[in-house]
């Protein structure tokens, strides 16, 4: 298990490596948008990874192409539905609320 911290609320949960950030955030009871059911098409699950970025799954083409279309993207940006947890603790910042 690894630790996921969700800002700005500061919620911390234990999650299985290989779990998508979207699923882990939902399991934690936090509000995150996902209009395309996690297909990497809507961009609504865009968030910032504050810590632990290197342990996450690598960005794939679908995610990169979608991120290119989103306003406010930075080097910390990931799509929660396309990003899987690794073995290291991760801290993310949610950018939108339902
Ligand atoms: S839920 Fe649509 S891009 Fe992640």
Boltz pocket constraint, residues with backbone or C-beta under 6 A from the ligand:
constraints:
  - pocket:
      binder: B
      contacts: [[A, 33], [A, 34], [A, 35], [A, 36], [A, 37], [A, 38], [A, 39], [A, 40], [A, 41], [A, 42], [A, 43], [A, 44], [A, 45], [A, 46], [A, 66], [A, 79], [A, 80], [A, 81], [A, 82]]
      max_distance: 6.0
